[in-house]
Amino acid sequence: MVQFGFPFSIDGRGRTAGADDLEHVEQLIEQLLFTAPGERVNRPTFGSGLRQMVFSPLSGETAAALKFMLQGALQQWLGDVIQVGQVTVEAVDATLHVTVEYMLRQSQQNQVARFAREL
């Protein structure tokens, strides 16, 4: 099965850029984390709401809610592909750092995906 790279781009041959299995899963996680619910027309519940939570007051309750929300979104949308382990989120200055530890269901291989996004 052909898996397109994210973000969409053209490779050096002038064709749609692809991604291997590990890259594809990491790109799926990134899309889910940084997409706001309601942003996709045909999937209005797709996304995590992560960007909206960043501006909430930082507290233990907010951190726990954010972790629960992200783990739930990952399980709902990617649960057939990955088993979610630890999820951590840190806001450093104007940059959001997210780390997702997961296991690929097909290969039983443990992976760690790290993302940084300026707000």
ZISUL-V318114 format. One record per residue. RES is the residue in three letters. PSI is psi as a letter, one per 30 degrees, with the letter a starting at -180 (999 if undefined). Layout:
BEGIN
RES:PSI / RES:PSI
END
This chain:
BEGIN
MET:k / VAL:k / GLN:j / PHE:k / GLY:l / PHE:k / PRO:l / PHE:k / SER:l / ILE:k / ASP:a / GLY:f / ARG:f / GLY:g / ARG:l / THR:k / ALA:k / GLY:a / ALA:k / ASP:l / ASP:e / LEU:e / GLU:e / HIS:e / VAL:e / GLU:e / GLN:e / LEU:e / ILE:e / GLU:e / GLN:e / LEU:e / LEU:e / PHE:g / THR:k / ALA:k / PRO:k / GLY:f / GLU:e / ARG:k / VAL:e / ASN:f / ARG:i / PRO:f / THR:f / PHE:k / GLY:l / SER:f / GLY:g / LEU:e / ARG:e / GLN:e / MET:f / VAL:e / PHE:g / SER:l / PRO:k / LEU:k / SER:l / GLY:e / GLU:e / THR:e / ALA:e / ALA:e / ALA:e / LEU:e / LYS:e / PHE:e / MET:e / LEU:e / GLN:e / GLY:e / ALA:e / LEU:e / GLN:e / GLN:e / TRP:f / LEU:g / GLY:f / ASP:f / VAL:e / ILE:l / GLN:j / VAL:k / GLY:c / GLN:k / VAL:k / THR:k / VAL:k / GLU:k / ALA:j / VAL:j / ASP:c / ALA:g / THR:k / LEU:k / HIS:k / VAL:k / THR:k / VAL:j / GLU:k / TYR:l / MET:k / LEU:k / ARG:e / GLN:e / SER:f / GLN:g / GLN:k / ASN:k / GLN:l / VAL:k / ALA:k / ARG:k / PHE:k / ALA:k / ARG:k / GLU:k / LEU:999
END
